[in-house]
Amino acid sequence: MLLTLVILFGLGRLLFWLGYARGAAGRAFGVALTFHPTAFPLIIGLILVLTGRAA
C-alpha cells in the first residue's frame, strides 16, 4: 500500500510540474493526485489512534 501511495504522490508532482505553464486548470489534477495520497492515510491514522485501534 505504501508503494502505491508513493507512486501516486510522485505521479501527482510530475503532472503538477507538466501542467504548471497552463495555469491553475493545468495543475489541478496534479494537486489532487498529490493531496489525496497524503491526506487519506493521515485521516485514517488519526481515526485509528483516536478510537484506540492503532497497533
All heavy atoms as atom14 arrays in JSON, in Angstrom:
{
  "sequence": "MLLTLVILFGLGRLLFWLGYARGAAGRAFGVALTFHPTAFPLIIGLILVLTGRAA",
  "atom14_mask": [
    [1, 1, 1, 1, 1, 1, 1, 1, 0, 0, 0, 0, 0, 0],
    [1, 1, 1, 1, 1, 1, 1, 1, 0, 0, 0, 0, 0, 0],
    [1, 1, 1, 1, 1, 1, 1, 1, 0, 0, 0, 0, 0, 0],
    [1, 1, 1, 1, 1, 1, 1, 0, 0, 0, 0, 0, 0, 0],
    [1, 1, 1, 1, 1, 1, 1, 1, 0, 0, 0, 0, 0, 0],
    [1, 1, 1, 1, 1, 1, 1, 0, 0, 0, 0, 0, 0, 0],
    [1, 1, 1, 1, 1, 1, 1, 1, 0, 0, 0, 0, 0, 0],
    [1, 1, 1, 1, 1, 1, 1, 1, 0, 0, 0, 0, 0, 0],
    [1, 1, 1, 1, 1, 1, 1, 1, 1, 1, 1, 0, 0, 0],
    [1, 1, 1, 1, 0, 0, 0, 0, 0, 0, 0, 0, 0, 0],
    [1, 1, 1, 1, 1, 1, 1, 1, 0, 0, 0, 0, 0, 0],
    [1, 1, 1, 1, 0, 0, 0, 0, 0, 0, 0, 0, 0, 0],
    [1, 1, 1, 1, 1, 1, 1, 1, 1, 1, 1, 0, 0, 0],
    [1, 1, 1, 1, 1, 1, 1, 1, 0, 0, 0, 0, 0, 0],
    [1, 1, 1, 1, 1, 1, 1, 1, 0, 0, 0, 0, 0, 0],
    [1, 1, 1, 1, 1, 1, 1, 1, 1, 1, 1, 0, 0, 0],
    [1, 1, 1, 1, 1, 1, 1, 1, 1, 1, 1, 1, 1, 1],
    [1, 1, 1, 1, 1, 1, 1, 1, 0, 0, 0, 0, 0, 0],
    [1, 1, 1, 1, 0, 0, 0, 0, 0, 0, 0, 0, 0, 0],
    [1, 1, 1, 1, 1, 1, 1, 1, 1, 1, 1, 1, 0, 0],
    [1, 1, 1, 1, 1, 0, 0, 0, 0, 0, 0, 0, 0, 0],
    [1, 1, 1, 1, 1, 1, 1, 1, 1, 1, 1, 0, 0, 0],
    [1, 1, 1, 1, 0, 0, 0, 0, 0, 0, 0, 0, 0, 0],
    [1, 1, 1, 1, 1, 0, 0, 0, 0, 0, 0, 0, 0, 0],
    [1, 1, 1, 1, 1, 0, 0, 0, 0, 0, 0, 0, 0, 0],
    [1, 1, 1, 1, 0, 0, 0, 0, 0, 0, 0, 0, 0, 0],
    [1, 1, 1, 1, 1, 1, 1, 1, 1, 1, 1, 0, 0, 0],
    [1, 1, 1, 1, 1, 0, 0, 0, 0, 0, 0, 0, 0, 0],
    [1, 1, 1, 1, 1, 1, 1, 1, 1, 1, 1, 0, 0, 0],
    [1, 1, 1, 1, 0, 0, 0, 0, 0, 0, 0, 0, 0, 0],
    [1, 1, 1, 1, 1, 1, 1, 0, 0, 0, 0, 0, 0, 0],
    [1, 1, 1, 1, 1, 0, 0, 0, 0, 0, 0, 0, 0, 0],
    [1, 1, 1, 1, 1, 1, 1, 1, 0, 0, 0, 0, 0, 0],
    [1, 1, 1, 1, 1, 1, 1, 0, 0, 0, 0, 0, 0, 0],
    [1, 1, 1, 1, 1, 1, 1, 1, 1, 1, 1, 0, 0, 0],
    [1, 1, 1, 1, 1, 1, 1, 1, 1, 1, 0, 0, 0, 0],
    [1, 1, 1, 1, 1, 1, 1, 0, 0, 0, 0, 0, 0, 0],
    [1, 1, 1, 1, 1, 1, 1, 0, 0, 0, 0, 0, 0, 0],
    [1, 1, 1, 1, 1, 0, 0, 0, 0, 0, 0, 0, 0, 0],
    [1, 1, 1, 1, 1, 1, 1, 1, 1, 1, 1, 0, 0, 0],
    [1, 1, 1, 1, 1, 1, 1, 0, 0, 0, 0, 0, 0, 0],
    [1, 1, 1, 1, 1, 1, 1, 1, 0, 0, 0, 0, 0, 0],
    [1, 1, 1, 1, 1, 1, 1, 1, 0, 0, 0, 0, 0, 0],
    [1, 1, 1, 1, 1, 1, 1, 1, 0, 0, 0, 0, 0, 0],
    [1, 1, 1, 1, 0, 0, 0, 0, 0, 0, 0, 0, 0, 0],
    [1, 1, 1, 1, 1, 1, 1, 1, 0, 0, 0, 0, 0, 0],
    [1, 1, 1, 1, 1, 1, 1, 1, 0, 0, 0, 0, 0, 0],
    [1, 1, 1, 1, 1, 1, 1, 1, 0, 0, 0, 0, 0, 0],
    [1, 1, 1, 1, 1, 1, 1, 0, 0, 0, 0, 0, 0, 0],
    [1, 1, 1, 1, 1, 1, 1, 1, 0, 0, 0, 0, 0, 0],
    [1, 1, 1, 1, 1, 1, 1, 0, 0, 0, 0, 0, 0, 0],
    [1, 1, 1, 1, 0, 0, 0, 0, 0, 0, 0, 0, 0, 0],
    [1, 1, 1, 1, 1, 1, 1, 1, 1, 1, 1, 0, 0, 0],
    [1, 1, 1, 1, 1, 0, 0, 0, 0, 0, 0, 0, 0, 0],
    [1, 1, 1, 1, 1, 0, 0, 0, 0, 0, 0, 0, 0, 0]
  ],
  "atom14_positions": [
    [[0.82, -1.19, 0.0], [0.0, 0.0, 0.0], [0.87, 1.25, 0.0], [0.55, 2.22, -0.69], [-0.92, -0.01, 1.2], [-1.81, 1.19, 1.26], [-3.27, 0.77, 2.17], [-3.95, 2.32, 2.47], [0.0, 0.0, 0.0], [0.0, 0.0, 0.0], [0.0, 0.0, 0.0], [0.0, 0.0, 0.0], [0.0, 0.0, 0.0], [0.0, 0.0, 0.0]],
    [[1.93, 1.22, 0.77], [2.81, 2.39, 0.84], [3.42, 2.69, -0.53], [3.49, 3.85, -0.94], [3.9, 2.17, 1.88], [4.88, 3.33, 2.06], [4.14, 4.58, 2.5], [5.95, 2.96, 3.05], [0.0, 0.0, 0.0], [0.0, 0.0, 0.0], [0.0, 0.0, 0.0], [0.0, 0.0, 0.0], [0.0, 0.0, 0.0], [0.0, 0.0, 0.0]],
    [[3.82, 1.65, -1.24], [4.4, 1.85, -2.57], [3.39, 2.51, -3.51], [3.74, 3.41, -4.28], [4.87, 0.52, -3.15], [5.51, 0.6, -4.54], [6.74, 1.49, -4.51], [5.87, -0.79, -5.01], [0.0, 0.0, 0.0], [0.0, 0.0, 0.0], [0.0, 0.0, 0.0], [0.0, 0.0, 0.0], [0.0, 0.0, 0.0], [0.0, 0.0, 0.0]],
    [[2.14, 2.11, -3.43], [1.1, 2.72, -4.26], [0.94, 4.19, -3.93], [0.83, 5.03, -4.83], [-0.24, 1.99, -4.05], [-0.07, 0.61, -4.35], [-1.33, 2.57, -4.92], [0.0, 0.0, 0.0], [0.0, 0.0, 0.0], [0.0, 0.0, 0.0], [0.0, 0.0, 0.0], [0.0, 0.0, 0.0], [0.0, 0.0, 0.0], [0.0, 0.0, 0.0]],
    [[0.94, 4.53, -2.65], [0.81, 5.93, -2.24], [2.0, 6.75, -2.71], [1.84, 7.9, -3.16], [0.66, 6.02, -0.72], [-0.61, 5.41, -0.15], [-0.56, 5.42, 1.38], [-1.83, 6.15, -0.65], [0.0, 0.0, 0.0], [0.0, 0.0, 0.0], [0.0, 0.0, 0.0], [0.0, 0.0, 0.0], [0.0, 0.0, 0.0], [0.0, 0.0, 0.0]],
    [[3.19, 6.19, -2.64], [4.39, 6.89, -3.09], [4.34, 7.13, -4.6], [4.67, 8.22, -5.08], [5.66, 6.09, -2.71], [6.89, 6.66, -3.39], [5.84, 6.09, -1.2], [0.0, 0.0, 0.0], [0.0, 0.0, 0.0], [0.0, 0.0, 0.0], [0.0, 0.0, 0.0], [0.0, 0.0, 0.0], [0.0, 0.0, 0.0], [0.0, 0.0, 0.0]],
    [[3.91, 6.12, -5.35], [3.8, 6.26, -6.8], [2.77, 7.32, -7.17], [3.01, 8.17, -8.04], [3.49, 4.91, -7.46], [4.7, 4.0, -7.35], [3.06, 5.08, -8.92], [4.44, 2.56, -7.75], [0.0, 0.0, 0.0], [0.0, 0.0, 0.0], [0.0, 0.0, 0.0], [0.0, 0.0, 0.0], [0.0, 0.0, 0.0], [0.0, 0.0, 0.0]],
    [[1.61, 7.3, -6.51], [0.58, 8.31, -6.78], [1.07, 9.71, -6.45], [0.82, 10.67, -7.19], [-0.69, 8.0, -5.99], [-1.52, 6.83, -6.5], [-2.66, 6.54, -5.54], [-2.04, 7.11, -7.89], [0.0, 0.0, 0.0], [0.0, 0.0, 0.0], [0.0, 0.0, 0.0], [0.0, 0.0, 0.0], [0.0, 0.0, 0.0], [0.0, 0.0, 0.0]],
    [[1.79, 9.85, -5.35], [2.32, 11.15, -4.96], [3.32, 11.64, -6.02], [3.25, 12.79, -6.47], [3.0, 11.07, -3.59], [3.55, 12.38, -3.13], [2.74, 13.29, -2.46], [4.88, 12.72, -3.36], [3.25, 14.5, -2.04], [5.39, 13.92, -2.93], [4.57, 14.82, -2.27], [0.0, 0.0, 0.0], [0.0, 0.0, 0.0], [0.0, 0.0, 0.0]],
    [[4.24, 10.77, -6.41], [5.23, 11.15, -7.41], [4.6, 11.49, -8.75], [5.0, 12.46, -9.41], [0.0, 0.0, 0.0], [0.0, 0.0, 0.0], [0.0, 0.0, 0.0], [0.0, 0.0, 0.0], [0.0, 0.0, 0.0], [0.0, 0.0, 0.0], [0.0, 0.0, 0.0], [0.0, 0.0, 0.0], [0.0, 0.0, 0.0], [0.0, 0.0, 0.0]],
    [[3.62, 10.71, -9.17], [2.92, 10.99, -10.41], [2.18, 12.33, -10.33], [2.18, 13.11, -11.29], [1.93, 9.86, -10.71], [1.15, 9.97, -12.02], [2.09, 9.97, -13.21], [0.18, 8.81, -12.12], [0.0, 0.0, 0.0], [0.0, 0.0, 0.0], [0.0, 0.0, 0.0], [0.0, 0.0, 0.0], [0.0, 0.0, 0.0], [0.0, 0.0, 0.0]],
    [[1.59, 12.6, -9.19], [0.91, 13.88, -9.0], [1.85, 15.05, -9.1], [1.54, 16.08, -9.71], [0.0, 0.0, 0.0], [0.0, 0.0, 0.0], [0.0, 0.0, 0.0], [0.0, 0.0, 0.0], [0.0, 0.0, 0.0], [0.0, 0.0, 0.0], [0.0, 0.0, 0.0], [0.0, 0.0, 0.0], [0.0, 0.0, 0.0], [0.0, 0.0, 0.0]],
    [[3.03, 14.93, -8.5], [4.03, 16.01, -8.59], [4.49, 16.21, -10.03], [4.68, 17.33, -10.49], [5.23, 15.73, -7.69], [4.9, 15.67, -6.2], [4.1, 16.85, -5.71], [4.79, 18.1, -5.91], [4.22, 19.3, -5.85], [2.94, 19.4, -5.56], [4.91, 20.38, -6.06], [0.0, 0.0, 0.0], [0.0, 0.0, 0.0], [0.0, 0.0, 0.0]],
    [[4.67, 15.1, -10.75], [5.09, 15.19, -12.15], [4.02, 15.89, -12.99], [4.32, 16.79, -13.78], [5.37, 13.8, -12.71], [5.74, 13.74, -14.19], [7.07, 14.44, -14.45], [5.78, 12.32, -14.67], [0.0, 0.0, 0.0], [0.0, 0.0, 0.0], [0.0, 0.0, 0.0], [0.0, 0.0, 0.0], [0.0, 0.0, 0.0], [0.0, 0.0, 0.0]],
    [[2.77, 15.49, -12.81], [1.68, 16.12, -13.56], [1.5, 17.58, -13.19], [1.18, 18.41, -14.04], [0.39, 15.34, -13.35], [0.37, 13.94, -13.97], [-0.9, 13.21, -13.58], [0.52, 14.02, -15.48], [0.0, 0.0, 0.0], [0.0, 0.0, 0.0], [0.0, 0.0, 0.0], [0.0, 0.0, 0.0], [0.0, 0.0, 0.0], [0.0, 0.0, 0.0]],
    [[1.71, 17.91, -11.93], [1.66, 19.31, -11.5], [2.73, 20.11, -12.23], [2.47, 21.18, -12.76], [1.9, 19.4, -9.98], [1.94, 20.81, -9.46], [0.78, 21.45, -9.09], [3.13, 21.49, -9.34], [0.8, 22.74, -8.6], [3.18, 22.78, -8.86], [2.01, 23.41, -8.5], [0.0, 0.0, 0.0], [0.0, 0.0, 0.0], [0.0, 0.0, 0.0]],
    [[3.94, 19.57, -12.29], [5.05, 20.26, -12.94], [4.78, 20.43, -14.44], [5.04, 21.49, -15.0], [6.34, 19.47, -12.7], [7.54, 20.08, -13.31], [8.17, 21.22, -12.93], [8.25, 19.59, -14.45], [9.24, 21.45, -13.74], [9.32, 20.46, -14.69], [8.1, 18.47, -15.25], [10.21, 20.28, -15.71], [9.0, 18.28, -16.28], [10.04, 19.17, -16.51]],
    [[4.27, 19.37, -15.08], [3.98, 19.45, -16.51], [2.86, 20.43, -16.82], [2.86, 21.07, -17.87], [3.62, 18.06, -17.05], [4.76, 17.04, -17.08], [4.23, 15.66, -17.47], [5.87, 17.49, -18.0], [0.0, 0.0, 0.0], [0.0, 0.0, 0.0], [0.0, 0.0, 0.0], [0.0, 0.0, 0.0], [0.0, 0.0, 0.0], [0.0, 0.0, 0.0]],
    [[1.89, 20.56, -15.92], [0.76, 21.46, -16.16], [0.95, 22.86, -15.64], [0.08, 23.7, -15.79], [0.0, 0.0, 0.0], [0.0, 0.0, 0.0], [0.0, 0.0, 0.0], [0.0, 0.0, 0.0], [0.0, 0.0, 0.0], [0.0, 0.0, 0.0], [0.0, 0.0, 0.0], [0.0, 0.0, 0.0], [0.0, 0.0, 0.0], [0.0, 0.0, 0.0]],
    [[2.11, 23.13, -15.06], [2.33, 24.44, -14.41], [2.19, 25.6, -15.38], [1.6, 26.63, -15.04], [3.72, 24.47, -13.76], [3.89, 25.62, -12.81], [3.38, 25.54, -11.52], [4.52, 26.79, -13.2], [3.5, 26.59, -10.64], [4.65, 27.84, -12.33], [4.15, 27.75, -11.05], [4.27, 28.78, -10.19], [0.0, 0.0, 0.0], [0.0, 0.0, 0.0]],
    [[2.68, 25.46, -16.58], [2.63, 26.56, -17.55], [1.21, 26.85, -18.02], [0.93, 27.95, -18.51], [3.5, 26.22, -18.76], [0.0, 0.0, 0.0], [0.0, 0.0, 0.0], [0.0, 0.0, 0.0], [0.0, 0.0, 0.0], [0.0, 0.0, 0.0], [0.0, 0.0, 0.0], [0.0, 0.0, 0.0], [0.0, 0.0, 0.0], [0.0, 0.0, 0.0]],
    [[0.29, 25.9, -17.85], [-1.09, 26.1, -18.3], [-1.99, 26.73, -17.24], [-3.19, 26.83, -17.42], [-1.69, 24.77, -18.75], [-1.03, 24.28, -20.04], [-1.66, 23.03, -20.56], [-1.2, 21.93, -19.72], [-1.91, 20.85, -19.45], [-3.11, 20.72, -19.92], [-1.4, 19.91, -18.7], [0.0, 0.0, 0.0], [0.0, 0.0, 0.0], [0.0, 0.0, 0.0]],
    [[-1.43, 27.14, -16.12], [-2.21, 27.8, -15.09], [-2.87, 26.83, -14.13], [-2.56, 25.64, -14.09], [0.0, 0.0, 0.0], [0.0, 0.0, 0.0], [0.0, 0.0, 0.0], [0.0, 0.0, 0.0], [0.0, 0.0, 0.0], [0.0, 0.0, 0.0], [0.0, 0.0, 0.0], [0.0, 0.0, 0.0], [0.0, 0.0, 0.0], [0.0, 0.0, 0.0]],
    [[-3.81, 27.36, -13.37], [-4.46, 26.58, -12.3], [-5.18, 25.35, -12.84], [-5.14, 24.29, -12.23], [-5.42, 27.46, -11.53], [0.0, 0.0, 0.0], [0.0, 0.0, 0.0], [0.0, 0.0, 0.0], [0.0, 0.0, 0.0], [0.0, 0.0, 0.0], [0.0, 0.0, 0.0], [0.0, 0.0, 0.0], [0.0, 0.0, 0.0], [0.0, 0.0, 0.0]],
    [[-5.84, 25.48, -13.96], [-6.57, 24.34, -14.52], [-5.61, 23.23, -14.93], [-5.92, 22.05, -14.78], [-7.4, 24.79, -15.73], [0.0, 0.0, 0.0], [0.0, 0.0, 0.0], [0.0, 0.0, 0.0], [0.0, 0.0, 0.0], [0.0, 0.0, 0.0], [0.0, 0.0, 0.0], [0.0, 0.0, 0.0], [0.0, 0.0, 0.0], [0.0, 0.0, 0.0]],
    [[-4.45, 23.58, -15.4], [-3.46, 22.58, -15.79], [-2.82, 21.89, -14.62], [-2.34, 20.76, -14.73], [0.0, 0.0, 0.0], [0.0, 0.0, 0.0], [0.0, 0.0, 0.0], [0.0, 0.0, 0.0], [0.0, 0.0, 0.0], [0.0, 0.0, 0.0], [0.0, 0.0, 0.0], [0.0, 0.0, 0.0], [0.0, 0.0, 0.0], [0.0, 0.0, 0.0]],
    [[-2.8, 22.56, -13.47], [-2.19, 21.99, -12.27], [-3.17, 21.22, -11.4], [-2.76, 20.47, -10.52], [-1.58, 23.11, -11.42], [-0.46, 23.84, -12.07], [0.2, 24.8, -11.11], [-0.71, 25.73, -10.47], [-0.9, 26.98, -10.85], [-0.27, 27.46, -11.88], [-1.73, 27.77, -10.2], [0.0, 0.0, 0.0], [0.0, 0.0, 0.0], [0.0, 0.0, 0.0]],
    [[-4.45, 21.37, -11.62], [-5.47, 20.85, -10.71], [-5.39, 19.34, -10.5], [-5.43, 18.87, -9.35], [-6.87, 21.22, -11.22], [0.0, 0.0, 0.0], [0.0, 0.0, 0.0], [0.0, 0.0, 0.0], [0.0, 0.0, 0.0], [0.0, 0.0, 0.0], [0.0, 0.0, 0.0], [0.0, 0.0, 0.0], [0.0, 0.0, 0.0], [0.0, 0.0, 0.0]],
    [[-5.25, 18.57, -11.55], [-5.2, 17.12, -11.39], [-3.95, 16.7, -10.62], [-4.0, 15.82, -9.77], [-5.25, 16.42, -12.75], [-5.35, 14.93, -12.65], [-6.5, 14.33, -12.17], [-4.28, 14.13, -13.0], [-6.59, 12.96, -12.05], [-4.36, 12.75, -12.9], [-5.52, 12.17, -12.42], [0.0, 0.0, 0.0], [0.0, 0.0, 0.0], [0.0, 0.0, 0.0]],
    [[-2.83, 17.35, -10.91], [-1.59, 17.06, -10.18], [-1.7, 17.38, -8.7], [-1.2, 16.64, -7.86], [0.0, 0.0, 0.0], [0.0, 0.0, 0.0], [0.0, 0.0, 0.0], [0.0, 0.0, 0.0], [0.0, 0.0, 0.0], [0.0, 0.0, 0.0], [0.0, 0.0, 0.0], [0.0, 0.0, 0.0], [0.0, 0.0, 0.0], [0.0, 0.0, 0.0]],
    [[-2.35, 18.49, -8.39], [-2.55, 18.87, -6.99], [-3.42, 17.84, -6.29], [-3.11, 17.39, -5.18], [-3.2, 20.28, -6.88], [-3.65, 20.56, -5.47], [-2.21, 21.33, -7.33], [0.0, 0.0, 0.0], [0.0, 0.0, 0.0], [0.0, 0.0, 0.0], [0.0, 0.0, 0.0], [0.0, 0.0, 0.0], [0.0, 0.0, 0.0], [0.0, 0.0, 0.0]],
    [[-4.5, 17.43, -6.92], [-5.4, 16.44, -6.33], [-4.69, 15.1, -6.13], [-4.85, 14.45, -5.09], [-6.64, 16.26, -7.2], [0.0, 0.0, 0.0], [0.0, 0.0, 0.0], [0.0, 0.0, 0.0], [0.0, 0.0, 0.0], [0.0, 0.0, 0.0], [0.0, 0.0, 0.0], [0.0, 0.0, 0.0], [0.0, 0.0, 0.0], [0.0, 0.0, 0.0]],
    [[-3.91, 14.71, -7.11], [-3.21, 13.43, -7.02], [-2.09, 13.47, -5.99], [-1.67, 12.45, -5.48], [-2.65, 13.05, -8.39], [-2.4, 11.58, -8.67], [-3.66, 10.78, -8.42], [-1.93, 11.39, -10.09], [0.0, 0.0, 0.0], [0.0, 0.0, 0.0], [0.0, 0.0, 0.0], [0.0, 0.0, 0.0], [0.0, 0.0, 0.0], [0.0, 0.0, 0.0]],
    [[-1.61, 14.65, -5.67], [-0.62, 14.81, -4.61], [-1.29, 14.87, -3.24], [-0.81, 14.28, -2.27], [0.2, 16.09, -4.83], [0.83, 16.01, -6.1], [1.26, 16.26, -3.78], [0.0, 0.0, 0.0], [0.0, 0.0, 0.0], [0.0, 0.0, 0.0], [0.0, 0.0, 0.0], [0.0, 0.0, 0.0], [0.0, 0.0, 0.0], [0.0, 0.0, 0.0]],
    [[-2.41, 15.57, -3.15], [-3.1, 15.78, -1.87], [-3.72, 14.5, -1.31], [-3.54, 14.17, -0.14], [-4.18, 16.85, -2.03], [-5.04, 17.0, -0.83], [-4.57, 17.65, 0.3], [-6.33, 16.47, -0.8], [-5.37, 17.79, 1.42], [-7.13, 16.6, 0.31], [-6.64, 17.27, 1.43], [0.0, 0.0, 0.0], [0.0, 0.0, 0.0], [0.0, 0.0, 0.0]],
    [[-4.45, 13.78, -2.13], [-5.21, 12.63, -1.62], [-4.36, 11.5, -1.07], [-4.67, 10.98, 0.0], [-6.19, 12.14, -2.69], [-7.29, 13.12, -2.92], [-7.34, 13.91, -4.03], [-8.36, 13.48, -2.16], [-8.39, 14.71, -3.95], [-9.03, 14.46, -2.82], [0.0, 0.0, 0.0], [0.0, 0.0, 0.0], [0.0, 0.0, 0.0], [0.0, 0.0, 0.0]],
    [[-3.26, 11.09, -1.73], [-2.44, 10.04, -1.13], [-1.75, 10.48, 0.16], [-1.24, 9.66, 0.9], [-1.39, 9.73, -2.21], [-1.98, 10.19, -3.47], [-2.84, 11.35, -3.12], [0.0, 0.0, 0.0], [0.0, 0.0, 0.0], [0.0, 0.0, 0.0], [0.0, 0.0, 0.0], [0.0, 0.0, 0.0], [0.0, 0.0, 0.0], [0.0, 0.0, 0.0]],
    [[-1.72, 11.78, 0.41], [-1.15, 12.28, 1.66], [-2.22, 12.4, 2.74], [-2.0, 12.02, 3.89], [-0.5, 13.66, 1.42], [0.46, 13.55, 0.37], [0.18, 14.17, 2.66], [0.0, 0.0, 0.0], [0.0, 0.0, 0.0], [0.0, 0.0, 0.0], [0.0, 0.0, 0.0], [0.0, 0.0, 0.0], [0.0, 0.0, 0.0], [0.0, 0.0, 0.0]],
    [[-3.38, 12.93, 2.37], [-4.42, 13.22, 3.35], [-5.16, 11.97, 3.84], [-5.43, 11.86, 5.04], [-5.43, 14.2, 2.76], [0.0, 0.0, 0.0], [0.0, 0.0, 0.0], [0.0, 0.0, 0.0], [0.0, 0.0, 0.0], [0.0, 0.0, 0.0], [0.0, 0.0, 0.0], [0.0, 0.0, 0.0], [0.0, 0.0, 0.0], [0.0, 0.0, 0.0]],
    [[-5.48, 11.06, 2.96], [-6.27, 9.89, 3.37], [-5.56, 9.03, 4.41], [-6.17, 8.66, 5.42], [-6.71, 9.07, 2.17], [-7.81, 9.71, 1.37], [-7.93, 9.47, 0.02], [-8.73, 10.57, 1.95], [-8.94, 10.05, -0.72], [-9.74, 11.16, 1.22], [-9.83, 10.91, -0.13], [0.0, 0.0, 0.0], [0.0, 0.0, 0.0], [0.0, 0.0, 0.0]],
    [[-4.3, 8.67, 4.23], [-3.65, 7.88, 5.29], [-3.53, 8.65, 6.61], [-3.63, 8.04, 7.68], [-2.25, 7.58, 4.73], [-2.37, 7.77, 3.27], [-3.44, 8.78, 3.06], [0.0, 0.0, 0.0], [0.0, 0.0, 0.0], [0.0, 0.0, 0.0], [0.0, 0.0, 0.0], [0.0, 0.0, 0.0], [0.0, 0.0, 0.0], [0.0, 0.0, 0.0]],
    [[-3.36, 9.96, 6.52], [-3.31, 10.76, 7.74], [-4.65, 10.71, 8.49], [-4.69, 10.5, 9.7], [-2.96, 12.21, 7.41], [-2.94, 13.18, 8.58], [-1.85, 12.79, 9.58], [-2.73, 14.59, 8.1], [0.0, 0.0, 0.0], [0.0, 0.0, 0.0], [0.0, 0.0, 0.0], [0.0, 0.0, 0.0], [0.0, 0.0, 0.0], [0.0, 0.0, 0.0]],
    [[-5.73, 10.87, 7.77], [-7.06, 10.82, 8.37], [-7.34, 9.43, 8.94], [-7.84, 9.31, 10.07], [-8.13, 11.24, 7.34], [-7.97, 12.72, 7.0], [-9.53, 10.95, 7.86], [-8.78, 13.17, 5.81], [0.0, 0.0, 0.0], [0.0, 0.0, 0.0], [0.0, 0.0, 0.0], [0.0, 0.0, 0.0], [0.0, 0.0, 0.0], [0.0, 0.0, 0.0]],
    [[-7.02, 8.4, 8.18], [-7.24, 7.03, 8.67], [-6.41, 6.77, 9.92], [-6.89, 6.19, 10.9], [-6.92, 6.01, 7.57], [-7.97, 6.11, 6.47], [-6.88, 4.59, 8.13], [-7.63, 5.33, 5.22], [0.0, 0.0, 0.0], [0.0, 0.0, 0.0], [0.0, 0.0, 0.0], [0.0, 0.0, 0.0], [0.0, 0.0, 0.0], [0.0, 0.0, 0.0]],
    [[-5.16, 7.21, 9.92], [-4.3, 7.05, 11.09], [-4.84, 7.77, 12.31], [-4.83, 7.23, 13.42], [0.0, 0.0, 0.0], [0.0, 0.0, 0.0], [0.0, 0.0, 0.0], [0.0, 0.0, 0.0], [0.0, 0.0, 0.0], [0.0, 0.0, 0.0], [0.0, 0.0, 0.0], [0.0, 0.0, 0.0], [0.0, 0.0, 0.0], [0.0, 0.0, 0.0]],
    [[-5.31, 8.99, 12.12], [-5.89, 9.74, 13.23], [-7.13, 9.05, 13.79], [-7.31, 8.98, 15.01], [-6.24, 11.15, 12.79], [-5.08, 12.12, 12.63], [-5.56, 13.43, 12.01], [-4.4, 12.36, 13.95], [0.0, 0.0, 0.0], [0.0, 0.0, 0.0], [0.0, 0.0, 0.0], [0.0, 0.0, 0.0], [0.0, 0.0, 0.0], [0.0, 0.0, 0.0]],
    [[-7.97, 8.53, 12.92], [-9.17, 7.83, 13.38], [-8.77, 6.58, 14.18], [-9.34, 6.32, 15.24], [-10.06, 7.45, 12.18], [-10.69, 8.71, 11.59], [-11.14, 6.45, 12.59], [-11.4, 8.49, 10.27], [0.0, 0.0, 0.0], [0.0, 0.0, 0.0], [0.0, 0.0, 0.0], [0.0, 0.0, 0.0], [0.0, 0.0, 0.0], [0.0, 0.0, 0.0]],
    [[-7.78, 5.83, 13.69], [-7.34, 4.64, 14.41], [-6.76, 4.99, 15.78], [-7.02, 4.29, 16.76], [-6.32, 3.87, 13.57], [-6.87, 3.18, 12.33], [-5.74, 2.57, 11.52], [-7.9, 2.15, 12.69], [0.0, 0.0, 0.0], [0.0, 0.0, 0.0], [0.0, 0.0, 0.0], [0.0, 0.0, 0.0], [0.0, 0.0, 0.0], [0.0, 0.0, 0.0]],
    [[-5.99, 6.05, 15.84], [-5.42, 6.46, 17.12], [-6.51, 6.93, 18.09], [-6.52, 6.55, 19.26], [-4.36, 7.57, 16.91], [-3.98, 8.23, 18.22], [-3.12, 6.99, 16.23], [0.0, 0.0, 0.0], [0.0, 0.0, 0.0], [0.0, 0.0, 0.0], [0.0, 0.0, 0.0], [0.0, 0.0, 0.0], [0.0, 0.0, 0.0], [0.0, 0.0, 0.0]],
    [[-7.42, 7.73, 17.59], [-8.47, 8.29, 18.47], [-9.47, 7.22, 18.93], [-10.06, 7.37, 19.99], [-9.2, 9.41, 17.76], [-8.35, 10.67, 17.49], [-9.13, 11.67, 16.66], [-7.86, 11.29, 18.8], [0.0, 0.0, 0.0], [0.0, 0.0, 0.0], [0.0, 0.0, 0.0], [0.0, 0.0, 0.0], [0.0, 0.0, 0.0], [0.0, 0.0, 0.0]],
    [[-9.65, 6.18, 18.14], [-10.58, 5.11, 18.55], [-9.86, 4.0, 19.3], [-10.51, 3.04, 19.75], [-11.3, 4.51, 17.34], [-10.34, 3.97, 16.42], [-12.17, 5.54, 16.65], [0.0, 0.0, 0.0], [0.0, 0.0, 0.0], [0.0, 0.0, 0.0], [0.0, 0.0, 0.0], [0.0, 0.0, 0.0], [0.0, 0.0, 0.0], [0.0, 0.0, 0.0]],
    [[-8.55, 4.1, 19.46], [-7.8, 3.11, 20.21], [-7.51, 1.83, 19.46], [-7.17, 0.82, 20.05], [0.0, 0.0, 0.0], [0.0, 0.0, 0.0], [0.0, 0.0, 0.0], [0.0, 0.0, 0.0], [0.0, 0.0, 0.0], [0.0, 0.0, 0.0], [0.0, 0.0, 0.0], [0.0, 0.0, 0.0], [0.0, 0.0, 0.0], [0.0, 0.0, 0.0]],
    [[-7.64, 1.84, 18.14], [-7.39, 0.64, 17.35], [-6.01, 0.62, 16.7], [-5.69, -0.3, 15.97], [-8.45, 0.51, 16.27], [-9.8, 0.17, 16.85], [-10.73, -0.28, 15.76], [-11.71, 0.79, 15.53], [-12.52, 0.82, 14.53], [-12.47, -0.1, 13.61], [-13.38, 1.78, 14.41], [0.0, 0.0, 0.0], [0.0, 0.0, 0.0], [0.0, 0.0, 0.0]],
    [[-5.21, 1.63, 16.97], [-3.85, 1.65, 16.41], [-2.99, 0.62, 17.13], [-3.12, 0.4, 18.32], [-3.25, 3.04, 16.54], [0.0, 0.0, 0.0], [0.0, 0.0, 0.0], [0.0, 0.0, 0.0], [0.0, 0.0, 0.0], [0.0, 0.0, 0.0], [0.0, 0.0, 0.0], [0.0, 0.0, 0.0], [0.0, 0.0, 0.0], [0.0, 0.0, 0.0]],
    [[-2.12, 0.0, 16.4], [-1.26, -1.05, 16.97], [-0.18, -0.47, 17.86], [0.29, 0.57, 17.73], [-0.63, -1.87, 15.86], [0.0, 0.0, 0.0], [0.0, 0.0, 0.0], [0.0, 0.0, 0.0], [0.0, 0.0, 0.0], [0.0, 0.0, 0.0], [0.0, 0.0, 0.0], [0.0, 0.0, 0.0], [0.0, 0.0, 0.0], [0.0, 0.0, 0.0]]
  ]
}
